[in-house]
Amino acid sequence: MPLAREGYPHIIGAVVLTALLFFLGWSLAAWLALALAAFTISFFRDPERDIPSDPRLILAPADGKVIGVKPVQDERFLNGPATLVSIFMSPLNVHVNRVPATGRVVDVRYNAGKYFRAFADKASLDNEQNAIVMEDACGRRLCFVQIAGFLARRIVCYLHPGMDVEHGQRCGMILFGSRVDLYVPPAVHVRVRVGEHARGGETVIAEWP
């Protein structure tokens, strides 16, 4: 099973701890450590995805449950009306994030913040987050925001301004429970509803007109 590179220190630590506890004969602690190691390996899994080829499609930037699809007035990233699609990532989801659209990275903005539960509305504004503003070949902008949740304490992003990217491309991850918000222009046709489950780099969230 492919694993995210950020996970190797955590996985090795968990496996070494498990082996040490079994060696010392501390059976109960060893079995608990083994369960922790299994969870850690599962958390950092990084499966390949069947990425749609049509560049007009806007794909899910994360695995998880769609917890919000609503019109907003976005003055932080798109400077105007937008549609906000929010995806909640539980600790059991794949946490590798993927680029939602083909285009160019315009800006990457990191903001330290608090750690409210990721499904809370105020998490979009108050939590630690990393926003990636993108522009497609026609100059149309969108933004996706990696948001740390109650358990998350580290956001990883591989992107920087000026990069050309393809939709479905790996772009980072959020460790241990989190959320990703996607802001798209109101003219974009959104194809998901609240309650649906998305797969990063595979599920079509919206389509450019």
Secondary structure as the mmCIF struct_conf table of DSSP 4:
data_model
#
loop_
_struct_conf.conf_type_id
_struct_conf.id
_struct_conf.beg_label_comp_id
_struct_conf.beg_label_asym_id
_struct_conf.beg_label_seq_id
_struct_conf.end_label_comp_id
_struct_conf.end_label_asym_id
_struct_conf.end_label_seq_id
STRN STRN1 LEU A 3 LEU A 3
HELX_RH_3T_P HELX_RH_3T_P1 ARG A 5 GLY A 7
HELX_RH_AL_P HELX_RH_AL_P1 TYR A 8 LEU A 24
TURN_TY1_P TURN_TY1_P1 GLY A 25 GLY A 25
HELX_RH_AL_P HELX_RH_AL_P2 SER A 27 PHE A 43
TURN_TY1_P TURN_TY1_P2 PHE A 44 PHE A 44
STRN STRN2 ARG A 45 ARG A 45
TURN_TY1_P TURN_TY1_P3 PRO A 55 ARG A 56
STRN STRN3 LEU A 57 LEU A 59
BEND BEND1 PRO A 61 ASP A 63
STRN STRN4 GLY A 64 ASP A 74
BEND BEND2 ARG A 76 ASN A 79
STRN STRN5 GLY A 80 MET A 89
TURN_TY1_P TURN_TY1_P4 PRO A 91 LEU A 92
BEND BEND3 ASN A 93 ASN A 93
STRN STRN6 VAL A 96 ARG A 98
BEND BEND4 ALA A 101 THR A 102
STRN STRN7 GLY A 103 ASN A 111
STRN STRN8 LYS A 114 LYS A 114
TURN_TY1_P TURN_TY1_P5 ALA A 118 PHE A 119
BEND BEND5 ALA A 120 ALA A 120
TURN_TY1_P TURN_TY1_P6 ASP A 121 LYS A 122
HELX_RH_AL_P HELX_RH_AL_P3 ALA A 123 ASP A 126
STRN STRN9 ASN A 127 ASN A 127
STRN STRN10 GLN A 129 GLU A 135
TURN_TY1_P TURN_TY1_P7 ALA A 137 CYS A 138
BEND BEND6 GLY A 139 GLY A 139
STRN STRN11 ARG A 141 ALA A 148
BEND BEND7 PHE A 150 LEU A 151
STRN STRN12 ILE A 155 CYS A 157
TURN_TY1_P TURN_TY1_P8 PRO A 161 GLY A 162
STRN STRN13 ASP A 164 VAL A 165
TURN_TY1_P TURN_TY1_P9 HIS A 167 GLY A 168
STRN STRN14 ARG A 170 ILE A 174
BEND BEND8 LEU A 175 GLY A 177
STRN STRN15 SER A 178 VAL A 184
TURN_TY1_P TURN_TY1_P10 PRO A 186 ALA A 187
BEND BEND9 VAL A 188 VAL A 188
STRN STRN16 HIS A 189 VAL A 190
TURN_TY1_P TURN_TY1_P11 VAL A 194 GLY A 195
STRN STRN17 HIS A 197 ALA A 198
TURN_TY1_P TURN_TY1_P12 GLY A 200 GLU A 202
BEND BEND10 THR A 203 THR A 203
STRN STRN18 VAL A 204 GLU A 207
#
